[in-house]
Amino acid sequence: MRKYSTIFKIKFLAGLQYRTAAWAGIMTQFVWGFLEIKMFQAFYQTEPQSFPMTYSGIVTYVWLQQAFLSLYMLWFWENDLFEAIQNGNVAYELVRPVSIYNTWFVRNLATRVSKTCLRALPILVITFFLPPNYRLTFPSNSTQFLGFLLSIVLALLIVVSLSMLIYFWAFYTIQSLGLRMIFQTLGDLLTGAVIPLPFFPTLLQKMSLFFPFAFAQNIPFRVYSGEISGIAMIRSIQGQIFWIIILVGFGKWLEFRVKNRMTIQGG
Amino acid sequence: MKLYKRYLLLHIQTELEYKTSFLLTAIGQFLVSCNVFIGIYFMFQRFSTVKGYSFEECLFCFSLFLLSFSLAEMFFRGFDQFASMISNGEFDRILLRPKSLVLQVLGSKIEFTRIGRMLQALVMFVYVLLRQPIEWTILKACITVFMILGGTVLFAALFVLYATICFFTLEGLEIFNIFTDGAREFGKYPLAIYGKNILLFSTFLIPYACIQYYPFLYLTDHTTNVMVAFTPIAVLLFCIPVHLFWNYGIKHYQSKGS
């Protein structure tokens, strides 16, 4: 366990070094979130009765999405891992007395968390003080807040364990660009990054629940605003745990197969 | 012009050397804008209009905007990557050559993979034409062409502006992406839906609305005032300060050193 926490610490501290980039990112995300809210506002003003979320629900969703962007982005990859797989350097990782699944899992986790630490806080603090129409409100009660805290972690584990599958898949295909692209675009849509899932047509909304993507950002952001509460909240968190078990299990199985069948060419 | 043609040919040849990679990147571009399209489509499954604009009208806006953006990105990508050009000393080498600077920067990168995005834009454009026939007149056809050209010029000017800022900062400013990628993202709806202030900003500061919203109003018969149809020309006004700033930048450029 200690080796993994060390890897986490190293990666986490390395991530904290990019502070200027983070400031630029914060500014960009602000403008982005602001325009996004304006857009939903336009739809809300035109036909409030067709709006599938509460107005403050969508504002919350947009700001949390911007604040925790680096936590859940599906298009983020540790490119040196793909390179190592392609040029064979991964052999060095395989001879180490650690599981590569766990190592890579922790690395991904650390990078995402450290990026988020830099960006999330300023965005959250400022959005609490915006004019009422754009303000991020507090969660409605402490149950919702606890649910939010729990599901935000579980959602992160889902995203990381999903991307682990792609890393291990790269052992088989070597050129993984195509696969990554399908994963990113399909995932972005089903996770509610393009538009929140409640805006999907009803049938597709139900179908999206059969994919793990729907249990990522979709859950914590809507739990926070109280759109998912009570039984639905417990169900959602159960769903998250279910998917983590499946995805990690599958990833571990891939790791096992890769370890046994791998041949490194040349020396 | 001859030199540019050679550059063009060279880039086509390089791309063709890596066919799979080219194809995959182009498909990726297509899929990303496809997601945006699906987003709009889903919104209009639920809402019939937004601020009085229909689905087809929004798509029309989006397709033209996307088309001009991808054209600009394809041919002016050299300016977009200017930061790295300055930092690796490539620009110093360019300065030494007895040929036009702009031409050489342009020739340094031509991104044909953007064809994926263009394809998406064209598909949407054709779809709109089939769904909601605009009553075409020669004037309207001309305006459409002007909108696309004006948009390309506007985004190209923004890329140049971005590059010029690099003269002073010596590195890329991520924040500038709001004006390029951000505009591409939010240009999917007629700019008026974002409220009055955004519209004012995109009329007088960076004239996005002049190549999108105003001529669009005329094309879809929301207004009969022919004057608004000529707003794409305003883009040229935007180009003047950018051009001056670029010249100023070159004059004051101190190499990054080695």
Chai-1 contact restraints between the chains, C-beta under 6 A:
chainA,res_idxA,chainB,res_idxB,connection_type,confidence,min_distance_angstrom,max_distance_angstrom,comment,restraint_id
A,A24,B,E174,contact,1.0,0.0,6.0,A-B,restraint_1
A,A24,B,I175,contact,1.0,0.0,6.0,A-B,restraint_2
A,M27,B,I175,contact,1.0,0.0,6.0,A-B,restraint_3
A,T28,B,I175,contact,1.0,0.0,6.0,A-B,restraint_4
A,T28,B,I178,contact,1.0,0.0,6.0,A-B,restraint_5
A,V31,B,I178,contact,1.0,0.0,6.0,A-B,restraint_6
A,L35,B,F186,contact,1.0,0.0,6.0,A-B,restraint_7
A,K38,B,Y194,contact,1.0,0.0,6.0,A-B,restraint_8
A,K38,B,G195,contact,1.0,0.0,6.0,A-B,restraint_9
A,A42,B,V50,contact,1.0,0.0,6.0,A-B,restraint_10
A,A42,B,K51,contact,1.0,0.0,6.0,A-B,restraint_11
A,A42,B,I193,contact,1.0,0.0,6.0,A-B,restraint_12
A,F43,B,F47,contact,1.0,0.0,6.0,A-B,restraint_13
A,F43,B,V50,contact,1.0,0.0,6.0,A-B,restraint_14
A,T46,B,V50,contact,1.0,0.0,6.0,A-B,restraint_15
A,T46,B,K51,contact,1.0,0.0,6.0,A-B,restraint_16
A,E47,B,F47,contact,1.0,0.0,6.0,A-B,restraint_17
A,S50,B,R46,contact,1.0,0.0,6.0,A-B,restraint_18
A,S50,B,F47,contact,1.0,0.0,6.0,A-B,restraint_19
A,L177,B,L24,contact,1.0,0.0,6.0,A-B,restraint_20
A,G178,B,L24,contact,1.0,0.0,6.0,A-B,restraint_21
A,M181,B,G28,contact,1.0,0.0,6.0,A-B,restraint_22
A,T185,B,L31,contact,1.0,0.0,6.0,A-B,restraint_23
A,T185,B,N35,contact,1.0,0.0,6.0,A-B,restraint_24
A,D188,B,N35,contact,1.0,0.0,6.0,A-B,restraint_25
A,L189,B,N35,contact,1.0,0.0,6.0,A-B,restraint_26
A,V194,B,N35,contact,1.0,0.0,6.0,A-B,restraint_27
A,V194,B,G39,contact,1.0,0.0,6.0,A-B,restraint_28
A,I195,B,G39,contact,1.0,0.0,6.0,A-B,restraint_29
A,F199,B,F42,contact,1.0,0.0,6.0,A-B,restraint_30
A,F200,B,F42,contact,1.0,0.0,6.0,A-B,restraint_31
A,P201,B,Q45,contact,1.0,0.0,6.0,A-B,restraint_32
